[in-house]
Amino acid sequence: MTDTIIATAWVCVRDRHVLVVRPGYTDAFYLPGGKPEEGETYAEAAAREVREEVGIVVDPADLEPFTEIVAPAHNRPPGTVVRLICFTGGGDGQEPAAAAEIGEIAWFTAHDRRRCAPAIQLLVDELAGRGLVH
């Protein structure tokens, strides 16, 4: 039996680098995002998590679906997968800063993908395949 975690994420690409975050309790990088709370849409959850984790205010109405990735969940029991619903849009001109549980932020290229959780590795591959990151 597979346990599935639904999470949302914000894909922010600038100068052909993607914004990633590393919570202080783990060794892997993720996209800003997290699990929806009761009554939230996926876009609302992504916008809330972005504000909480990197201090960027994103209007959920400005978010557009980008991709959906299913992959093994990092640091979870075997058989657990994450269904990562990714959005782009918003946040123009705002600079991210680590907040909440975030210990580090970075701007990655495809060469950094091995430092990411499995779902984010797939996302970085997709970005590179579309020519959006180096």
N, CA, C and O atoms as a GROMACS GRO file, in nm:
protein
  536
    1MET      N    1   0.084  -0.118   0.000
    1MET     CA    2   0.000   0.000   0.000
    1MET      C    3   0.088   0.125   0.000
    1MET      O    4   0.181   0.136   0.080
    2THR      N    5   0.059   0.217  -0.089
    2THR     CA    6   0.137   0.339  -0.102
    2THR      C    7   0.069   0.452  -0.026
    2THR      O    8  -0.051   0.474  -0.040
    3ASP      N    9   0.147   0.523   0.054
    3ASP     CA   10   0.097   0.640   0.124
    3ASP      C   11   0.137   0.762   0.040
    3ASP      O   12   0.253   0.777   0.004
    4THR      N   13   0.040   0.849   0.009
    4THR     CA   14   0.066   0.965  -0.074
    4THR      C   15   0.050   1.093   0.006
    4THR      O   16  -0.050   1.114   0.074
    5ILE      N   17   0.150   1.179  -0.004
    5ILE     CA   18   0.147   1.312   0.057
    5ILE      C   19   0.122   1.411  -0.055
    5ILE      O   20   0.192   1.410  -0.156
    6ILE      N   21   0.022   1.496  -0.038
    6ILE     CA   22  -0.003   1.602  -0.136
    6ILE      C   23   0.063   1.729  -0.085
    6ILE      O   24   0.041   1.770   0.028
    7ALA      N   25   0.142   1.790  -0.171
    7ALA     CA   26   0.211   1.915  -0.136
    7ALA      C   27   0.207   2.009  -0.255
    7ALA      O   28   0.195   1.966  -0.370
    8THR      N   29   0.218   2.137  -0.225
    8THR     CA   30   0.224   2.239  -0.330
    8THR      C   31   0.361   2.303  -0.328
    8THR      O   32   0.431   2.298  -0.226
    9ALA      N   33   0.400   2.362  -0.438
    9ALA     CA   34   0.531   2.426  -0.445
    9ALA      C   35   0.528   2.541  -0.544
    9ALA      O   36   0.448   2.544  -0.637
   10TRP      N   37   0.619   2.635  -0.522
   10TRP     CA   38   0.633   2.752  -0.609
   10TRP      C   39   0.764   2.741  -0.685
   10TRP      O   40   0.870   2.728  -0.626
   11VAL      N   41   0.755   2.746  -0.816
   11VAL     CA   42   0.872   2.740  -0.903
   11VAL      C   43   0.909   2.883  -0.940
   11VAL      O   44   0.836   2.950  -1.013
   12CYS      N   45   1.022   2.929  -0.890
   12CYS     CA   46   1.071   3.064  -0.919
   12CYS      C   47   1.205   3.051  -0.991
   12CYS      O   48   1.304   3.006  -0.933
   13VAL      N   49   1.208   3.090  -1.118
   13VAL     CA   50   1.330   3.084  -1.198
   13VAL      C   51   1.372   3.227  -1.232
   13VAL      O   52   1.294   3.306  -1.285
   14ARG      N   53   1.496   3.258  -1.199
   14ARG     CA   54   1.555   3.387  -1.234
   14ARG      C   55   1.694   3.363  -1.289
   14ARG      O   56   1.771   3.284  -1.234
   15ASP      N   57   1.725   3.428  -1.397
   15ASP     CA   58   1.858   3.416  -1.460
   15ASP      C   59   1.897   3.269  -1.478
   15ASP      O   60   2.012   3.231  -1.458
   16ARG      N   61   1.799   3.188  -1.518
   16ARG     CA   62   1.818   3.046  -1.547
   16ARG      C   63   1.866   2.965  -1.427
   16ARG      O   64   1.937   2.866  -1.442
   17HIS      N   65   1.826   3.008  -1.306
   17HIS     CA   66   1.848   2.936  -1.180
   17HIS      C   67   1.714   2.923  -1.110
   17HIS      O   68   1.631   3.014  -1.118
   18VAL      N   69   1.691   2.813  -1.041
   18VAL     CA   70   1.565   2.792  -0.968
   18VAL      C   71   1.589   2.812  -0.819
   18VAL      O   72   1.689   2.767  -0.764
   19LEU      N   73   1.494   2.881  -0.755
   19LEU     CA   74   1.501   2.904  -0.612
   19LEU      C   75   1.469   2.774  -0.537
   19LEU      O   76   1.368   2.710  -0.564
   20VAL      N   77   1.557   2.738  -0.443
   20VAL     CA   78   1.535   2.621  -0.359
   20VAL      C   79   1.560   2.659  -0.213
   20VAL      O   80   1.628   2.757  -0.184
   21VAL      N   81   1.502   2.580  -0.124
   21VAL     CA   82   1.516   2.603   0.020
   21VAL      C   83   1.554   2.473   0.087
   21VAL      O   84   1.518   2.364   0.042
   22ARG      N   85   1.629   2.486   0.198
   22ARG     CA   86   1.663   2.368   0.277
   22ARG      C   87   1.619   2.392   0.421
   22ARG      O   88   1.675   2.478   0.490
   23PRO      N   89   1.518   2.318   0.466
   23PRO     CA   90   1.480   2.330   0.606
   23PRO      C   91   1.598   2.289   0.696
   23PRO      O   92   1.678   2.203   0.658
   24GLY      N   93   1.608   2.349   0.812
   24GLY     CA   94   1.719   2.323   0.902
   24GLY      C   95   1.730   2.180   0.950
   24GLY      O   96   1.836   2.138   0.996
   25TYR      N   97   1.622   2.103   0.940
   25TYR     CA   98   1.620   1.966   0.991
   25TYR      C   99   1.656   1.860   0.887
   25TYR      O  100   1.649   1.741   0.916
   26THR      N  101   1.694   1.900   0.766
   26THR     CA  102   1.723   1.801   0.662
   26THR      C  103   1.843   1.842   0.579
   26THR      O  104   1.888   1.956   0.584
   27ASP      N  105   1.894   1.746   0.502
   27ASP     CA  106   2.010   1.770   0.417
   27ASP      C  107   1.971   1.802   0.273
   27ASP      O  108   2.057   1.839   0.193
   28ALA      N  109   1.844   1.789   0.238
   28ALA     CA  110   1.799   1.805   0.100
   28ALA      C  111   1.731   1.939   0.078
   28ALA      O  112   1.671   1.997   0.169
   29PHE      N  113   1.742   1.987  -0.045
   29PHE     CA  114   1.676   2.110  -0.085
   29PHE      C  115   1.541   2.078  -0.150
   29PHE      O  116   1.524   1.974  -0.214
   30TYR      N  117   1.446   2.168  -0.130
   30TYR     CA  118   1.311   2.158  -0.182
   30TYR      C  119   1.275   2.290  -0.250
   30TYR      O  120   1.353   2.385  -0.246
   31LEU      N  121   1.159   2.296  -0.310
   31LEU     CA  122   1.103   2.423  -0.354
   31LEU      C  123   1.028   2.484  -0.235
   31LEU      O  124   0.983   2.410  -0.148
   32PRO      N  125   1.015   2.617  -0.230
   32PRO     CA  126   0.927   2.673  -0.129
   32PRO      C  127   0.786   2.615  -0.147
   32PRO      O  128   0.734   2.614  -0.258
   33GLY      N  129   0.727   2.568  -0.039
   33GLY     CA  130   0.594   2.511  -0.050
   33GLY      C  131   0.564   2.421   0.068
   33GLY      O  132   0.641   2.414   0.164
   34GLY      N  133   0.453   2.351   0.060
   34GLY     CA  134   0.415   2.261   0.167
   34GLY      C  135   0.275   2.208   0.149
   34GLY      O  136   0.214   2.224   0.044
   35LYS      N  137   0.224   2.146   0.254
   35LYS     CA  138   0.093   2.081   0.249
   35LYS      C  139  -0.020   2.182   0.267
   35LYS      O  140  -0.010   2.274   0.348
   36PRO      N  141  -0.128   2.164   0.191
   36PRO     CA  142  -0.245   2.251   0.208
   36PRO      C  143  -0.310   2.229   0.344
   36PRO      O  144  -0.315   2.118   0.396
   37GLU      N  145  -0.360   2.338   0.400
   37GLU     CA  146  -0.438   2.329   0.522
   37GLU      C  147  -0.585   2.312   0.485
   37GLU      O  148  -0.624   2.337   0.371
   38GLU      N  149  -0.665   2.268   0.581
   38GLU     CA  150  -0.808   2.246   0.558
   38GLU      C  151  -0.871   2.371   0.495
   38GLU      O  152  -0.856   2.481   0.546
   39GLY      N  153  -0.943   2.351   0.384
   39GLY     CA  154  -1.015   2.459   0.318
   39GLY      C  155  -0.933   2.540   0.220
   39GLY      O  156  -0.989   2.626   0.152
   40GLU      N  157  -0.803   2.518   0.210
   40GLU     CA  158  -0.719   2.592   0.116
   40GLU      C  159  -0.719   2.527  -0.021
   40GLU      O  160  -0.721   2.405  -0.033
   41THR      N  161  -0.716   2.609  -0.124
   41THR     CA  162  -0.688   2.558  -0.257
   41THR      C  163  -0.539   2.531  -0.266
   41THR      O  164  -0.462   2.575  -0.180
   42TYR      N  165  -0.497   2.460  -0.369
   42TYR     CA  166  -0.354   2.436  -0.386
   42TYR      C  167  -0.278   2.566  -0.407
   42TYR      O  168  -0.168   2.583  -0.353
   43ALA      N  169  -0.335   2.659  -0.484
   43ALA     CA  170  -0.269   2.788  -0.507
   43ALA      C  171  -0.258   2.867  -0.376
   43ALA      O  172  -0.156   2.930  -0.351
   44GLU      N  173  -0.363   2.865  -0.294
   44GLU     CA  174  -0.358   2.936  -0.166
   44GLU      C  175  -0.251   2.876  -0.075
   44GLU      O  176  -0.180   2.949  -0.007
   45ALA      N  177  -0.241   2.744  -0.074
   45ALA     CA  178  -0.139   2.679   0.007
   45ALA      C  179   0.001   2.717  -0.038
   45ALA      O  180   0.088   2.747   0.043
   46ALA      N  181   0.022   2.716  -0.169
   46ALA     CA  182   0.154   2.753  -0.222
   46ALA      C  183   0.188   2.896  -0.183
   46ALA      O  184   0.300   2.923  -0.139
   47ALA      N  185   0.093   2.989  -0.200
   47ALA     CA  186   0.118   3.130  -0.167
   47ALA      C  187   0.148   3.147  -0.019
   47ALA      O  188   0.239   3.222   0.017
   48ARG      N  189   0.073   3.080   0.068
   48ARG     CA  190   0.096   3.090   0.212
   48ARG      C  191   0.235   3.037   0.248
   48ARG      O  192   0.308   3.102   0.324
   49GLU      N  193   0.270   2.922   0.195
   49GLU     CA  194   0.400   2.862   0.227
   49GLU      C  195   0.516   2.948   0.177
   49GLU      O  196   0.618   2.960   0.245
   50VAL      N  197   0.501   3.008   0.060
   50VAL     CA  198   0.607   3.096   0.007
   50VAL      C  199   0.628   3.214   0.101
   50VAL      O  200   0.741   3.250   0.132
   51ARG      N  201   0.518   3.274   0.147
   51ARG     CA  202   0.528   3.386   0.240
   51ARG      C  203   0.595   3.342   0.371
   51ARG      O  204   0.682   3.411   0.423
   52GLU      N  205   0.553   3.226   0.423
   52GLU     CA  206   0.608   3.177   0.550
   52GLU      C  207   0.756   3.138   0.539
   52GLU      O  208   0.834   3.162   0.631
   53GLU      N  209   0.794   3.078   0.428
   53GLU     CA  210   0.930   3.022   0.416
   53GLU      C  211   1.034   3.120   0.364
   53GLU      O  212   1.150   3.116   0.406
   54VAL      N  213   0.995   3.208   0.270
   54VAL     CA  214   1.094   3.298   0.211
   54VAL      C  215   1.051   3.444   0.211
   54VAL      O  216   1.121   3.529   0.155
   55GLY      N  217   0.937   3.474   0.274
   55GLY     CA  218   0.895   3.612   0.291
   55GLY      C  219   0.846   3.683   0.166
   55GLY      O  220   0.830   3.805   0.168
   56ILE      N  221   0.821   3.611   0.060
   56ILE     CA  222   0.770   3.671  -0.063
   56ILE      C  223   0.618   3.660  -0.064
   56ILE      O  224   0.562   3.552  -0.043
   57VAL      N  225   0.552   3.773  -0.090
   57VAL     CA  226   0.407   3.776  -0.096
   57VAL      C  227   0.364   3.748  -0.240
   57VAL      O  228   0.398   3.822  -0.333
   58VAL      N  229   0.290   3.639  -0.255
   58VAL     CA  230   0.240   3.598  -0.386
   58VAL      C  231   0.088   3.590  -0.376
   58VAL      O  232   0.035   3.527  -0.285
   59ASP      N  233   0.018   3.652  -0.468
   59ASP     CA  234  -0.128   3.644  -0.473
   59ASP      C  235  -0.164   3.510  -0.538
   59ASP      O  236  -0.120   3.481  -0.649
   60PRO      N  237  -0.245   3.429  -0.471
   60PRO     CA  238  -0.284   3.301  -0.530
   60PRO      C  239  -0.344   3.316  -0.670
   60PRO      O  240  -0.330   3.227  -0.754
   61ALA      N  241  -0.410   3.429  -0.696
   61ALA     CA  242  -0.470   3.452  -0.828
   61ALA      C  243  -0.364   3.469  -0.937
   61ALA      O  244  -0.393   3.451  -1.055
   62ASP      N  245  -0.240   3.503  -0.898
   62ASP     CA  246  -0.131   3.519  -0.995
   62ASP      C  247  -0.060   3.388  -1.026
   62ASP      O  248   0.022   3.383  -1.118
   63LEU      N  249  -0.090   3.283  -0.950
   63LEU     CA  250  -0.021   3.155  -0.970
   63LEU      C  251  -0.086   3.076  -1.083
   63LEU      O  252  -0.208   3.070  -1.095
   64GLU      N  253  -0.002   3.016  -1.165
   64GLU     CA  254  -0.048   2.933  -1.276
   64GLU      C  255   0.010   2.793  -1.260
   64GLU      O  256   0.127   2.778  -1.225
   65PRO      N  257  -0.071   2.691  -1.284
   65PRO     CA  258  -0.018   2.554  -1.277
   65PRO      C  259   0.101   2.538  -1.372
   65PRO      O  260   0.097   2.584  -1.486
   66PHE      N  261   0.206   2.471  -1.325
   66PHE     CA  262   0.325   2.448  -1.407
   66PHE      C  263   0.341   2.299  -1.439
   66PHE      O  264   0.352   2.261  -1.555
   67THR      N  265   0.343   2.217  -1.335
   67THR     CA  266   0.358   2.073  -1.354
   67THR      C  267   0.316   2.003  -1.227
   67THR      O  268   0.299   2.065  -1.122
   68GLU      N  269   0.299   1.873  -1.237
   68GLU     CA  270   0.271   1.790  -1.121
   68GLU      C  271   0.368   1.673  -1.125
   68GLU      O  272   0.384   1.607  -1.228
   69ILE      N  273   0.433   1.648  -1.012
   69ILE     CA  274   0.536   1.544  -1.005
   69ILE      C  275   0.500   1.445  -0.895
   69ILE      O  276   0.459   1.484  -0.786
   70VAL      N  277   0.514   1.317  -0.924
   70VAL     CA  278   0.497   1.212  -0.824
   70VAL      C  279   0.632   1.142  -0.811
   70VAL      O  280   0.689   1.095  -0.910
   71ALA      N  281   0.682   1.136  -0.688
   71ALA     CA  282   0.815   1.078  -0.664
   71ALA      C  283   0.822   1.025  -0.521
   71ALA      O  284   0.737   1.060  -0.438
   72PRO      N  285   0.922   0.942  -0.491
   72PRO     CA  286   0.941   0.897  -0.352
   72PRO      C  287   0.958   1.019  -0.260
   72PRO      O  288   1.029   1.113  -0.294
   73ALA      N  289   0.892   1.015  -0.146
   73ALA     CA  290   0.901   1.125  -0.050
   73ALA      C  291   1.031   1.113   0.029
   73ALA      O  292   1.063   1.007   0.083
   74HIS      N  293   1.105   1.221   0.035
   74HIS     CA  294   1.233   1.226   0.106
   74HIS      C  295   1.211   1.218   0.257
   74HIS      O  296   1.120   1.283   0.310
   75ASN      N  297   1.292   1.141   0.325
   75ASN     CA  298   1.287   1.126   0.471
   75ASN      C  299   1.152   1.076   0.522
   75ASN      O  300   1.110   1.112   0.632
   76ARG      N  301   1.086   0.993   0.444
   76ARG     CA  302   0.960   0.931   0.484
   76ARG      C  303   0.975   0.780   0.473
   76ARG      O  304   1.069   0.732   0.408
   77PRO      N  305   0.885   0.704   0.535
   77PRO     CA  306   0.896   0.557   0.528
   77PRO      C  307   0.892   0.507   0.384
   77PRO      O  308   0.831   0.570   0.298
   78PRO      N  309   0.957   0.392   0.357
   78PRO     CA  310   0.954   0.334   0.223
   78PRO      C  311   0.810   0.317   0.175
   78PRO      O  312   0.721   0.281   0.252
   79GLY      N  313   0.788   0.344   0.048
   79GLY     CA  314   0.655   0.334  -0.010
   79GLY      C  315   0.576   0.463  -0.004
   79GLY      O  316   0.467   0.471  -0.062
   80THR      N  317   0.629   0.564   0.064
   80THR     CA  318   0.561   0.693   0.071
   80THR      C  319   0.601   0.777  -0.051
   80THR      O  320   0.719   0.790  -0.082
   81VAL      N  321   0.502   0.831  -0.118
   81VAL     CA  322   0.529   0.918  -0.233
   81VAL      C  323   0.472   1.056  -0.207
   81VAL      O  324   0.380   1.073  -0.127
   82VAL      N  325   0.527   1.153  -0.276
   82VAL     CA  326   0.474   1.289  -0.272
   82VAL      C  327   0.416   1.320  -0.409
   82VAL      O  328   0.475   1.291  -0.512
   83ARG      N  329   0.298   1.380  -0.406
   83ARG     CA  330   0.236   1.435  -0.528
   83ARG      C  331   0.254   1.585  -0.516
   83ARG      O  332   0.183   1.652  -0.440
   84LEU      N  333   0.350   1.639  -0.591
   84LEU     CA  334   0.390   1.778  -0.580
   84LEU      C  335   0.324   1.859  -0.691
   84LEU      O  336   0.351   1.838  -0.809
   85ILE      N  337   0.237   1.950  -0.651
   85ILE     CA  338   0.163   2.034  -0.745
   85ILE      C  339   0.236   2.168  -0.752
   85ILE      O  340   0.236   2.244  -0.654
   86CYS      N  341   0.296   2.196  -0.866
   86CYS     CA  342   0.385   2.311  -0.881
   86CYS      C  343   0.320   2.425  -0.958
   86CYS      O  344   0.248   2.404  -1.055
   87PHE      N  345   0.347   2.547  -0.909
   87PHE     CA  346   0.294   2.669  -0.969
   87PHE      C  347   0.408   2.764  -1.004
   87PHE      O  348   0.516   2.758  -0.946
   88THR      N  349   0.383   2.852  -1.100
   88THR     CA  350   0.472   2.964  -1.131
   88THR      C  351   0.389   3.092  -1.122
   88THR      O  352   0.266   3.088  -1.115
   89GLY      N  353   0.459   3.205  -1.122
   89GLY     CA  354   0.392   3.335  -1.125
   89GLY      C  355   0.405   3.411  -0.995
   89GLY      O  356   0.427   3.353  -0.889
   90GLY      N  357   0.391   3.542  -1.006
   90GLY     CA  358   0.395   3.629  -0.889
   90GLY      C  359   0.534   3.645  -0.831
   90GLY      O  360   0.630   3.585  -0.877
   91GLY      N  361   0.542   3.729  -0.729
   91GLY     CA  362   0.668   3.750  -0.658
   91GLY      C  363   0.766   3.841  -0.728
   91GLY      O  364   0.882   3.850  -0.686
   92ASP      N  365   0.723   3.909  -0.832
   92ASP     CA  366   0.814   3.993  -0.911
   92ASP      C  367   0.884   4.098  -0.825
   92ASP      O  368   0.821   4.170  -0.748
   93GLY      N  369   1.016   4.106  -0.842
   93GLY     CA  370   1.095   4.208  -0.776
   93GLY      C  371   1.122   4.187  -0.628
   93GLY      O  372   1.196   4.265  -0.568
   94GLN      N  373   1.065   4.084  -0.569
   94GLN     CA  374   1.087   4.057  -0.426
   94GLN      C  375   1.204   3.961  -0.409
   94GLN      O  376   1.220   3.866  -0.486
   95GLU      N  377   1.285   3.987  -0.308
   95GLU     CA  378   1.400   3.901  -0.282
   95GLU      C  379   1.368   3.804  -0.169
   95GLU      O  380   1.318   3.844  -0.064
   96PRO      N  381   1.397   3.675  -0.189
   96PRO     CA  382   1.369   3.577  -0.084
   96PRO      C  383   1.468   3.586   0.031
   96PRO      O  384   1.585   3.620   0.013
   97ALA      N  385   1.418   3.554   0.149
   97ALA     CA  386   1.503   3.547   0.269
   97ALA      C  387   1.453   3.429   0.352
   97ALA      O  388   1.332   3.410   0.367
   98ALA      N  389   1.544   3.352   0.406
   98ALA     CA  390   1.507   3.235   0.486
   98ALA      C  391   1.425   3.276   0.607
   98ALA      O  392   1.461   3.369   0.679
   99ALA      N  393   1.313   3.206   0.629
   99ALA     CA  394   1.226   3.232   0.743
   99ALA      C  395   1.170   3.099   0.791
   99ALA      O  396   1.197   2.995   0.731
  100ALA      N  397   1.093   3.102   0.900
  100ALA     CA  398   1.031   2.981   0.957
  100ALA      C  399   1.138   2.874   0.978
  100ALA      O  400   1.241   2.901   1.040
  101GLU      N  401   1.113   2.753   0.926
  101GLU     CA  402   1.207   2.642   0.948
  101GLU      C  403   1.321   2.637   0.845
  101GLU      O  404   1.402   2.545   0.848
  102ILE      N  405   1.327   2.734   0.756
  102ILE     CA  406   1.426   2.732   0.648
  102ILE      C  407   1.563   2.772   0.700
  102ILE      O  408   1.581   2.880   0.757
  103GLY      N  409   1.660   2.684   0.681
  103GLY     CA  410   1.796   2.709   0.724
  103GLY      C  411   1.884   2.770   0.617
  103GLY      O  412   1.986   2.832   0.647
  104GLU      N  413   1.843   2.752   0.489
  104GLU     CA  414   1.926   2.799   0.379
  104GLU      C  415   1.841   2.814   0.254
  104GLU      O  416   1.751   2.734   0.228
  105ILE      N  417   1.869   2.918   0.176
  105ILE     CA  418   1.810   2.931   0.043
  105ILE      C  419   1.924   2.935  -0.057
  105ILE      O  420   2.036   2.974  -0.024
  106ALA      N  421   1.894   2.894  -0.180
  106ALA     CA  422   1.996   2.892  -0.284
  106ALA      C  423   1.928   2.904  -0.420
  106ALA      O  424   1.807   2.886  -0.433
  107TRP      N  425   2.009   2.934  -0.520
  107TRP     CA  426   1.963   2.936  -0.659
  107TRP      C  427   2.041   2.828  -0.732
  107TRP      O  428   2.162   2.839  -0.750
  108PHE      N  429   1.972   2.723  -0.775
  108PHE     CA  430   2.037   2.605  -0.834
  108PHE      C  431   2.023   2.600  -0.986
  108PHE      O  432   1.929   2.655  -1.044
  109THR      N  433   2.121   2.533  -1.046
  109THR     CA  434   2.113   2.494  -1.187
  109THR      C  435   2.096   2.342  -1.190
  109THR      O  436   2.089   2.277  -1.085
  110ALA      N  437   2.089   2.287  -1.307
  110ALA     CA  438   2.076   2.142  -1.321
  110ALA      C  439   2.195   2.069  -1.260
  110ALA      O  440   2.182   1.954  -1.217
  111HIS      N  441   2.310   2.134  -1.254
  111HIS     CA  442   2.429   2.071  -1.198
  111HIS      C  443   2.418   2.047  -1.047
  111HIS      O  444   2.494   1.967  -0.991
  112ASP      N  445   2.324   2.115  -0.982
  112ASP     CA  446   2.306   2.101  -0.837
  112ASP      C  447   2.196   2.001  -0.800
  112ASP      O  448   2.170   1.982  -0.681
  113ARG      N  449   2.133   1.939  -0.896
  113ARG     CA  450   2.013   1.857  -0.873
  113ARG      C  451   2.033   1.746  -0.770
  113ARG      O  452   1.939   1.712  -0.699
  114ARG      N  453   2.151   1.690  -0.760
  114ARG     CA  454   2.176   1.579  -0.667
  114ARG      C  455   2.158   1.621  -0.522
  114ARG      O  456   2.144   1.535  -0.435
  115ARG      N  457   2.160   1.751  -0.494
  115ARG     CA  458   2.144   1.803  -0.358
  115ARG      C  459   1.996   1.819  -0.320
  115ARG      O  460   1.965   1.862  -0.208
  116CYS      N  461   1.907   1.785  -0.412
  116CYS     CA  462   1.764   1.805  -0.391
  116CYS      C  463   1.692   1.674  -0.357
  116CYS      O  464   1.742   1.565  -0.385
  117ALA      N  465   1.575   1.687  -0.297
  117ALA     CA  466   1.487   1.573  -0.273
  117ALA      C  467   1.446   1.514  -0.408
  117ALA      O  468   1.449   1.584  -0.509
  118PRO      N  469   1.406   1.386  -0.412
  118PRO     CA  470   1.375   1.320  -0.540
  118PRO      C  471   1.276   1.396  -0.629
  118PRO      O  472   1.298   1.407  -0.750
  119ALA      N  473   1.168   1.448  -0.573
  119ALA     CA  474   1.069   1.520  -0.655
  119ALA      C  475   1.130   1.645  -0.716
  119ALA      O  476   1.098   1.682  -0.829
  120ILE      N  477   1.216   1.711  -0.641
  120ILE     CA  478   1.278   1.835  -0.690
  120ILE      C  479   1.382   1.803  -0.797
  120ILE      O  480   1.401   1.882  -0.890
  121GLN      N  481   1.448   1.689  -0.786
  121GLN     CA  482   1.539   1.647  -0.892
  121GLN      C  483   1.463   1.634  -1.024
  121GLN      O  484   1.511   1.677  -1.128
  122LEU      N  485   1.344   1.574  -1.018
  122LEU     CA  486   1.262   1.559  -1.139
  122LEU      C  487   1.217   1.695  -1.192
  122LEU      O  488   1.214   1.718  -1.312
  123LEU      N  489   1.183   1.784  -1.102
  123LEU     CA  490   1.143   1.919  -1.142
  123LEU      C  491   1.259   1.991  -1.210
  123LEU      O  492   1.241   2.055  -1.314
  124VAL      N  493   1.379   1.982  -1.152
  124VAL     CA  494   1.496   2.046  -1.212
  124VAL      C  495   1.523   1.986  -1.350
  124VAL      O  496   1.558   2.058  -1.444
  125ASP      N  497   1.507   1.856  -1.364
  125ASP     CA  498   1.524   1.792  -1.496
  125ASP      C  499   1.425   1.851  -1.596
  125ASP      O  500   1.461   1.878  -1.710
  126GLU      N  501   1.301   1.869  -1.553
  126GLU     CA  502   1.199   1.926  -1.642
  126GLU      C  503   1.234   2.070  -1.680
  126GLU      O  504   1.221   2.109  -1.796
  127LEU      N  505   1.278   2.148  -1.583
  127LEU     CA  506   1.319   2.286  -1.612
  127LEU      C  507   1.434   2.290  -1.712
  127LEU      O  508   1.434   2.371  -1.805
  128ALA      N  509   1.532   2.203  -1.692
  128ALA     CA  510   1.646   2.197  -1.784
  128ALA      C  511   1.601   2.153  -1.922
  128ALA      O  512   1.647   2.207  -2.022
  129GLY      N  513   1.512   2.054  -1.927
  129GLY     CA  514   1.461   2.006  -2.056
  129GLY      C  515   1.386   2.113  -2.133
  129GLY      O  516   1.384   2.112  -2.256
  130ARG      N  517   1.325   2.206  -2.062
  130ARG     CA  518   1.253   2.317  -2.126
  130ARG      C  519   1.345   2.436  -2.153
  130ARG      O  520   1.301   2.538  -2.207
  131GLY      N  521   1.474   2.423  -2.115
  131GLY     CA  522   1.570   2.531  -2.135
  131GLY      C  523   1.554   2.647  -2.039
  131GLY      O  524   1.600   2.758  -2.067
  132LEU      N  525   1.488   2.624  -1.925
  132LEU     CA  526   1.463   2.730  -1.829
  132LEU      C  527   1.575   2.748  -1.727
  132LEU      O  528   1.591   2.856  -1.671
  133VAL      N  529   1.652   2.641  -1.701
  133VAL     CA  530   1.769   2.650  -1.614
  133VAL      C  531   1.889   2.594  -1.690
  133VAL      O  532   1.875   2.517  -1.785
  134HIS      N  533   2.008   2.636  -1.646
  134HIS     CA  534   2.133   2.587  -1.706
  134HIS      C  535   2.148   2.440  -1.680
  134HIS      O  536   2.247   2.380  -1.722
   0.00000   0.00000   0.00000
